[in-house]
Amino acid sequence: MTVDRDVMTEHEQAPPDEVSRATVIAYAVAATLLLGWFLFGWLVLRQGFVDSVGESAGAGFALLLIISVVGTVRRSRR
């Protein structure tokens, strides 16, 4: 039993960093804008439902790609 406990304490990782309040707010704003983009395309432009979902999903994936690239650049500078 002591061997297992020693191994576990050696390999424990530090707790993950907390997400800042600004990050949570930015994600909420992005989600709101994507929902608004979907509703605008579907109800105002009268696109099909599937087209509006696809356009919003594409914009969301592009946003995630941009966030990933920015995060990678910031992390590599440290």
C-alpha positions in Angstrom: 0.0 0.0 0.0 2.8 2.4 0.7 4.3 1.9 -2.7 1.0 2.8 -4.4 0.7 6.0 -2.3 4.3 7.0 -3.0 3.8 6.5 -6.8 0.5 8.5 -6.7 2.0 11.4 -4.8 5.0 11.6 -7.2 2.8 11.8 -10.3 0.2 14.2 -9.0 -0.1 17.2 -11.2 -0.7 20.8 -10.1 -4.4 21.8 -10.2 -5.4 23.4 -13.5 -5.4 27.2 -13.7 -8.8 28.8 -13.1 -10.5 30.4 -16.1 -10.6 34.1 -15.7 -13.9 36.0 -15.6 -13.0 37.9 -18.8 -12.7 34.6 -20.6 -16.1 33.3 -19.5 -17.6 36.6 -20.5 -15.9 36.5 -23.9 -17.2 33.0 -24.5 -20.7 34.0 -23.5 -20.6 37.0 -25.8 -19.4 34.7 -28.7 -22.2 32.2 -28.0 -24.7 35.0 -28.0 -23.4 36.4 -31.3 -23.5 32.9 -32.9 -27.0 32.4 -31.8 -27.9 35.9 -33.1 -26.2 35.0 -36.4 -28.3 31.9 -36.7 -31.5 33.6 -35.9 -30.7 36.5 -38.3 -30.0 34.1 -41.2 -33.1 31.9 -40.4 -35.7 34.5 -39.6 -34.6 37.7 -41.3 -32.8 36.5 -44.4 -35.3 33.5 -44.6 -32.6 31.0 -45.3 -33.4 27.4 -44.7 -32.9 26.0 -41.1 -30.1 23.7 -42.1 -28.3 26.5 -44.0 -28.5 28.7 -41.0 -27.2 26.0 -38.7 -24.4 25.2 -41.0 -23.4 28.9 -41.4 -23.4 29.4 -37.6 -21.5 26.2 -37.0 -18.9 27.2 -39.6 -18.5 30.6 -38.0 -18.2 28.9 -34.6 -15.5 26.5 -35.8 -13.6 29.4 -37.4 -13.8 31.3 -34.1 -12.5 28.2 -32.2 -9.6 27.9 -34.7 -8.7 31.6 -34.2 -8.8 31.1 -30.4 -6.6 28.0 -30.7 -4.0 29.8 -32.8 -3.9 32.8 -30.5 -3.6 30.5 -27.4 -0.7 28.6 -29.1 1.2 31.8 -29.9 0.7 33.1 -26.4 1.8 29.9 -24.8 4.9 29.6 -27.0 6.1 33.1 -25.9 6.3 32.0 -22.3 
